């Protein structure tokens, strides 16, 4: 697909992803930042706004709010009210920190392995982390619900949930969400549901269900975190939102945010509105391209018995088990062969690597070729 195959030079653009290995022959396949141009309607809208020439303080407009509501209704069959939305121009991670601070109990439940900020946010709030390891079932990552319930303490009043699951790519089914919500309601646990990858479903048999959409009861105990950043590759613009139906919980969230988190900036507002209004066709093409990239990665793993990758439904991030290679530091090992992956250690398991396949197919193939060379060399050492 020519739209996504074109190589774009990101050097000298102050890109975190590319600056990390600047002036080296290392391919950056790490942080969740795609190498594709954002949709043309977003680019056009930003250029038009910039040409106006005045960049003063800006309010969130109703058209942008409506674009979010309509997108969520059309894609996830969830009717939300305008007043439920709390905008945050500091991103989803800062919202996770806000939620950790306002929760009443001293213990916070998380699944592991997990995106590192799920651990950092409770720690920043001086809360204890209660870890519930994910389990492999039917060749996918999911929650052991018996273990989940057993891990709950009297001080557990918040569960930090990630759906779609990062790093494993699971999209939780309705029956799984219903089990989870039933347990959380039983123990009066609020759910903070990070659904930032919801729009990037690659498995045609999977569909994202916002956990708050299951019932009014669970909506009243849920804070849903969303952003257009991953979907439309506009993370640098910092636009995110929290959907909080419970008025008291929403007020606590807003109170904690005040004077700490910033509002969404005017360019991010433009990008957000246009993303949700006018970029559905681009998104469909992106999903197809990422699906084919994932198939390439899965085939590569299947051909290498030293690697393992469970089925994944979503995201552009592959969670690869490299434990059979018996490496002291998998990240450093593959780095020596010219591939900069995400180390699994900050996620909770040093025997895994996370590979970002949200890049041009030719670049992905080169990265996999280098990984093949690294694996061949290691297998010779072990034989």
N, C-alpha and C positions, 0 to 999 in steps of 0.2 A: 504494500500500500504506500504509494509515493508520498502521501501526506506525512507519514511517520518515518519513512526510510531515509529521508534527507538528513545527512550529518550536519549538525549546527555547531560551530566552534564556540565553546563557552569559556575559553581562556580569556583572561583579562576582563572578566565581567564580575569579579569579586564573588563568584559562586563558591559557597562553602564546599559543595561536593567536589568541585574541580580544583580549588585552591589547595586542598589537603595534599594532593600529590603533584603540585605544580613543578615543572621542570624535571619530570621523571617520566618513565615509560610505563607507569602504572595506570591501569584502567580503573576509574572510580565506579564501583558497583555497590555502593553502600547506602548512604542516607536516602530517605524516602522523598526523592526529588527526581522527577522524570526529565529526560533530555529532549522532550518534544516542545515545539512552540505551542503556546496557549492558543485557543480558538481565535480565528480571525475576527469575529464580532467583538471579542474582548479587546483585542489590540486596537481595532478601529475606534471603539468607545473611549479608550484611554487617550488615544491621540486627539480625539475631538475635545475631550475635557482639558487636556494639557494646552491645547491651542487657545482656550479661553483666557488663560494667563493669570488667573487669580486663584490662589490656593488657601483660602481662609477656613475658619472653623466651619464644619459642616454637620448638619443634622441627618439622622437616618430617615429617609423618606418612605412614604407608604407604598410607593411603587416597588421598591426593593423588598420591603416586608411581604408584599403580595406575591412577588416572584418566588420567594422561599416557600410560602404557604402552598402555592399552586404546584410547585415542583414536588414537594413532599406528598401532597394529595395525589398527584398523577402517578408518582413512582411507587409510593408505599401505602396508598389508600388510608392516610392518616390525616384527619382534619385537625389542624391546630389553630389556636386563636392568636391574634397579633400580640395581645398583652402577655402571652406566655414566653415570648422571645426576649432574651437578654443578650444584647450584642457585646462582643469583646474584641477589641482591636489588638489584643496581646496574644491571641491564639488559644487553642484548645488546652495546651499544657498549663497555662496560667489559670484557666477555669478549673482544671483538676486540682490545682493547689488551693483555690478558693473553696471548693467543695470539701477538701480534706480539713480545712480550718474550721468550717462551720458545723461539721458533724459533731454530735454530742459525745459519743463513746470514745474511749482511748484506743480501741482496736479497729483496724480497717482490713477487710478481706480483699485479697487479690488472687488471681490465678497466676501460676508460673509455669514455664517462662513467660515473660511479658515485656512489652515495650518499657524501657527503663524508667520513664517518668511515672509509671504506676507505682514504683517503689519510692522514687524521689519525693513525690507530692506528699504522701503520708509522713515521711521523714522530716520534710520541711515544716510540717505542722506539729512535730513532736508526738506523733502517734505511733503505736505499735503496728507492725505488719503481720497479718495472719495469712500465710501462704497456703493455697490449695493447688497442688500440682495438677496440670492438665494430664489427661490420659489418652492413650491411643485406642480407638475403638472403630472397627470397620474401616480401617486405613485412613482415619481422619482424627484430628485433635478435638477432644470434647471435655466436658466437666464430669467428674465423678460426683454425682449428686449426694450419695451417701456420705462420702468423705467431706463434701462441702458442708453438709449439715452438722457433722460431728465436730468440725473445726470452729463452729460458731461459739464465741464466748459471750458472757453477759455484757461485755464492753463493746461488742461488735454492733455498730449502728450504721455502717456504710460498707457497701460492696462496690469496688471499682471494677466495672465490667467492660470488656472490649469486644465489640461485635460490629463488623467482621473482626475476627481475632488476629491481632498482630503480636507475634510473628507467624502464626501457623496457617492463616488464611481461611479458617473455618467461618462459614455463615451458619449461625445456630438456627436449627429448625424450630417450628412452632411448638412442638411437644417439649423440646428442651427449654425453650423460653418459659413455657407454662410451668414446668417443674421448678425452674429457678425463681420465678415470681412467687409461686406458692410458698416456697421456703422463706423468701425474704419477707413476705407479708406475715408469715407465722411468727417470725422473730423481730418484727418491727424494724427491718433493715431498709434503709434508703439505698437506691441503686443509682450510681453515677455511670451512665452508659455512653462510652466513647464510640460513636458510630461514624467516625470521620472517613472510613473507607467504604461506606454503605453503597456508594454509587458505582463502585468498581467490582461488580459481580461478574465473574468470568465463566462460571459454571451455569449453563443454560437451565439446569434442573434445580438450581438454588435461587432463592429470592430473599431479599432482606426484609425483615419484619422489625420495626422499632419496638423494643420491649414495652415502651410506654403506651403503645397502641393496642395492647392486649385487652385492657379494661380500664375503666375510670379509676378503679381502686389502685391498680399498679401505677397508673399515670401520676396519681397523687403522691407516690413515693419514689418518683424517678426524675432525675436530671439528665436530659439527653444532650450530648455535645456533638455538634456538627460544624462543618466548614467546607467551603468550596475549594480549599487550597490543594488537596491531593488530587481531587477529581479533574480540575481544570489547570493544574500546574501553575498556581498563582500563590504559592506559599509565602513568597517574599512580600506580598501585599498585606498579609496579616488581617484576614477577615474570618471571624468565627462567631458562633452563637450557641447559647444554651437555651433549651426549651424546657420550661419549668411550669407545669400546670398548677402546682400547689402554691397559692398566693403567699402563705407564710414562709415557705421554703424559698420562694423567689425573692422575697424581701430580704431575707437573711443573706442570700447570695449577693444581691445588689449592694447591701450594706457593707459586706466584706470587700467587694470590688471597688467601692468608692475611693477615689483619690489614689488608687494603686494601679488598677487596670485602665487602659485608655479606650476611648471610643474608636470605631472603625474609621480610618482616614478616607478622605474624599475619593481618592483613586480606587481604593479597595471597595468602596460602595458602588462605584460605577461597574467595576469588574464583577462584583457579586450579582448585581441585578441582571446584567447581560448574560452571565454564565447560566443562571437559572432560567432565563427567558428564552435565549436564542441559540443555545449550544448543544441541544439534544442530538442532532445529527452527528456532530463532531464526536460526542461522547459514545455513540453507538459504534462508530468507526474505531475509536480508541479501544473500547472493550474487545473488539474483534482482534485487533493487532496484539493486544496484551495476552489474549487467550492463546494466540498462535505462538507468542514468545514463551508462555508458560509450558506449552506442549513441547517446545524445543528443549527447555530446561528439564522437563520430566523425562524425555527420551534420553537425554544425556545422563541423567542420574540412573535410569534403568539399565544403561549400558555399562555402568561402573558399579560393580558389586560392593565397593568400599563405601558407597554413598547411599543415603536413603532420604526420600522426600515423600511425605504422605500426601494424599489427595487434598487439594486446596480449592476453595470455591471463589476466593476473592483476593484482592490486593495485587500489587506488582512486586511483591517481596516473597522470595522462596526461602523457607526455613529448612536448611539441609543438614542432615546428620552426618558428620564426618568421623564419628567415634572409632570406626574400624581402622582408620589410618593411624591411630594411636599416636597422635601428635601432642606435644607439650603445649604448643601455642598454634592452633590451626590458622588464626588470622595472620600471624607473622610468616608462617610457612608459605601460604598462598601469595602473600605480598612479595616474597622473594621471586615468585614466578610472574609478577606483573599484574596481579589482580587484587584490588583493594575492596574487600568485602566487609561486612559488619561483623565484628566479633560477637559470638554468642554469649560471652561471659557477662556483659552488662544486662542481658535479658534473663540470665539465670542458669545458663548451661554452656560451659566453655567447649563442649563437644559438638556444637552446632555453629553454622555460619549462615548469615542472612544475605541473600543475593538480590539486588535490585535489577529486575529485568525490564524496567520501564525505560528502555533505551532503544536506539536503532538496532535492527536485527543483525546487521553486519558487525556492529560493535559487540553485541551479545555473543555472536558466534566466535569472535576473536577471544573474548573472555573465557568462554567454555573451552576453547582450544588450549589456552594457557593453563586452565585448571586441569585439563587432561594430561598435559605434560607434567604437572606437579604430582598428580595421582600416580602416573606411571613410574615416576622416579621414586616415590615413597613405597610403592608396592614392591619394587626391586630391592629396596633397603630391607623390607620386612621378610622377603622370601629367602 
